[in-house]
Amino acid sequence: MLRKAWREGRNVKRITLANLTKVPPELVDAIRAALKGGVVLSSPEDAFSIQRSLPHGHVAAVLGTLRHLGMTRALGRKAERNRTLAIAVIVARVTEPASKLATARAISPETATSSIGRLLNLKEVTGNEMLHMLDWLRKRQPWIEKSLARKHLGEDNSLILHDVSSSHVEGRCCPLAAFGHNRDGKKGFQQIVYGLLCAKNGCPVAVEVFAGNTSDPATVASQVARVLDRFRIRHIALVGDRGMITTARIKDSIQPAGLDWISALTARHIRKLLQPGPLDPEDLVPDQVAEMTSPR
């Protein structure tokens, strides 16, 4: 029963306002709360207002994958702010690529665009701190690449993929910036060239930046030296296109190092093999692989 009681002199009088026997229990609880001075809301969302909500799911997925792959230990065994900031930058590079300053703002609490800064407890991040972290990362590059090589290349019979690309440079202060063969359609801009070394499954292992006017074949010698000296791998096969693994590069760099290679033939070389030569066009089968030794 919902009743009201009051006192008149020494007598207490009551009046029944409603019979709540058939009322649902949750409604009875709401009435009881209201009578005690509480506020009854139609939904939980009415109890508060969302002032800020940071996207989290994609950040948690990338961060979890990064840790599962062992990248945290590959960057450095010692827990320090530079390593934590490097992890945050890698996650941000995957989820929301931006400039160094924009990434710093996206991590900082006041201007955050995701939960990465809060997950890693980075607090305020400045643009200069991003530059210092990159300097720290550059000094650790040889150690990081050795760790990746041990994990992904193995000790013998490794197939190593190598390719070269370039990116244009907006400023004028980069010592490696130069005019060269432009690949990204930015005519009139200086550029830098970079060579990427991957394991046979496509996993990146090492990267090196060259001057913007460096030709593709000239990058092979550096990568060969890196594989032999730093990674201590002896039996490997380099894979590259015909513009990179040229005849001169094979004679000067690859053969003296005792390496195998896989490359393509130019149209001029294919014509020499066909007319006349050891290749018969009628014997060629699509999607088949063969090995051939010929003086030509």
N, C-alpha and C positions, 0 to 999 in steps of 0.2 A: 504494500500500500504506500502511496505517496500522500503523506499527511502534513498538515500545518498545525502547529501548536502555539498557544500564547497564554499569558497569565492575566487574569482579571482579579486583582486583590490576592486572596489566598487560593483561588481556584485556577486550575490549568484546563483550558478548553482546547479541543482538537477538532479538526475537520478533515475529512478524506477528500483529497483532490482527484486521485485517480487510482485505479486498480492496475498494477503492473504485472499481474500474474502471467499474462500471455504475451508480454512484451519481450523481445529478444534480449538476452543477457548483455550484449554489447551496448544496447540502447539504455539499459538500466545503469550500466557503468558510466555512460556519458551524462545521464541526468544526475547521478551521484556526484560526478566531478564538477558539473556546473553549479550544483547547490553549494559546493564547498568553495566556490569562488574561482574555479578553473575556467579554461576556455576550451570549448569543443570545436575541433576542426574537421572538415569533411574529408581531408586527405593529409598524409604526412608531409607532402610538399608545401602545404600551407603553413607549416610550423616554422619554416625558415626560407630565406631567399638566397639563391646562388649568386654570389658576387664575382666569382672567378672559378673556372674549371680548366685544368691543364690536360691536354691529350696525353694518354699514358700507354695504351695497349701496344702500339707499334714500337714505342721506345723500350718497353719491357721485353718485347720479342727480340729486338736486335741486340739489346744488352745481354739477355740470356744466351743467345747464340754466340755472341762474342766470348763470353766466359766459358761456354761449353767447348769452344775451339781452342781454348788456352791462350787467347790473345793477351789477357791481363799479365800472365807470367812472361810471355814473349816480349812485351814492352819493357818489363823490368821486374825483378824479384822484390825490390824494396817498395813498400807502400809509401808513396809521396804524392804531393799535390800535382806535380807535372805528369805523373803517370795517370792519375785520376782524370786530369784535364784532357790528356790524350785520348783516353777511353771515351770521354764525353764527346770529343770532336769527331771521333770515328763514328759513333752512333748518330750524331747530327749530320755527318756527311752522307750517311745512308738514308736517313729519314727525311732530312730537309737541307739539301746542299745550299750553302750561302758563303759569303765572304767571311774573312776572319773576324772582322768587327761585328758583322751581323750575327755570326755564331756566338760570339761572346755575349751579345745582348740576349740571344735566345736562351742562353744557359742561366744568366743572372736572374735572381728571384723577381725583381720588380718588373722586368720586361720578358719573362720566360714565355716561350711558346709551347713547351712540353714539360714533362716531369723529369727530364734527365738531370737537371741541376739539383733537384730535391732528392732524387734517388741516390746520387753520388755525394750529396752534402757539399757542394762546391761553393755555395753562396755567391758573392759578387765576383764577376770575372771581367777583366779589362782587356782592351785590345793589345796593350803592351805585354800583358801576361800571356796572351796567345802567341805572340812572337817569341817570347822567352821559352815557351813550351816547345815550339818548333825547333829552336836552336838546341834544346836539350834532346829532342827526338833525333835531330840530324847527327849528333855525336854518338847516339846509341844505334844508329842505322847498321853498322857492320855486325854488331852483336845480335840485333834482331834478325838480320838476314841469315846469319849462321844458324840461329835457332829454327827458322823456317826451313832452311835447307836440310838440316838433320831430320826434320819431321816429314818433309814432303818429297825430297829427292832421293833419299836412300844413300847407300854407299857405293853402289855399282850398277851398271846397266841402266842408267837413268836416261830418259828422253826429256830433253829440255827445249821448251818453246821460247822463241825470242822474236819480238817485233818492235817496231819503232813508230812513234807518232810525234806530233808537235802541237803546240798551243801558242796562240799569239799573245803578245805582251802589250799592255796598255801604257805602262810607264816608260821612263828613260834611264832608270838607275840600275837595272839588272845587268850584271857583268857578262852574263851568258847570252843576252838578247842580241840577235843579229838577223839580218834578212836572209831567207833561204826558201827552200821549196815549201810553199804554203799548202796545208792540208785541210784547214777548216774554213776556207773561203774568206778570210780577213785580209784582203789585199791592202798593201801599204803599211802593214804593221810588222814590227820585228817579232821574232818568235824564239822559243826554246824547243829543243828536241829531247825526247826522253825514250830510253829503251827499257822494255819490261821483260823480265825473265820469269817464266812460269814452269811449274811442274807439268807432267804429261796429262794430269787431270784438269789443267787450267788454273791451278791455284797460284797466285802471284807469290814470288819468292824474293825478288830483288828488283830495284828500279834505279836507274842512273840518268842524270840530266846532263845534256851536252849543249854546246853552243848552237845557236839557231841555224848556222850555216854548215853544220856537220852533215855529211852525206850518210845514208843508211848503211852502206858497207863499212864505213869507218867505225861504226859502233860495235861491230862484231868482235874486233880484236880485244876491246875492253871487256866485253862479256866473257870471252874465252879465258882471259887472264883471271877474271873474278871467279869463274867456276873452278879453275885449276888451283889457284893459290889460296883463295879464301875458303871455299867449300871442300877442298881436298877430295874431289871426285875425279876419277881418271877415265872411266869409260862412259862417254856420253855421246849423244847425237844431237846436233843443233838442227833446228827446223826453221827455215826462213824462206821468204819469197825470192824470186830471181833478181829483184832489185837490191836485195840485201846480201845474199850469199852469192857473190860473183866469182868468176873464175880467178881473178886476181886475189880476192880475199881467201879463197880456198888454198891457193898456193902459198900465200904469205902468212896466214894466221892459223887456219884450221888444220891443214895437213901437218905442218911442223909440230903442232900440239898433240898429234895422234888422235884426233877426234873424227867421228863420223858425221855425216850431214845429210839432210834431206832438203831438196830444193826443187824448183821447177826449171824446165827448159824454155828458152826463148823460141819464138816461131822460126827464127833463122837456124837454130840448132836442130829443131825437129825436122825441118826440110832436108838438112844434110843427112840425117839418119834414115830418111825415107827414100831418097833418090841418089844413088842406090845405097843400100846399107843393110844392117842386120835386122831392121824392123820391116815387117810386111803389114801394110794396112789391113789386109784381110784377116790377119791373126790377132788384131787388137780387140779386146773384149772390154766393154765398159765396166767400170767399178771393180776392176781387178788390179792387183798389185804384183809387180814383178821386179826382179833385180837383174840388171844386165851389165856386163863389163865389155867395153869396146874401146879400141884406140880412138874412135871418133867421138 
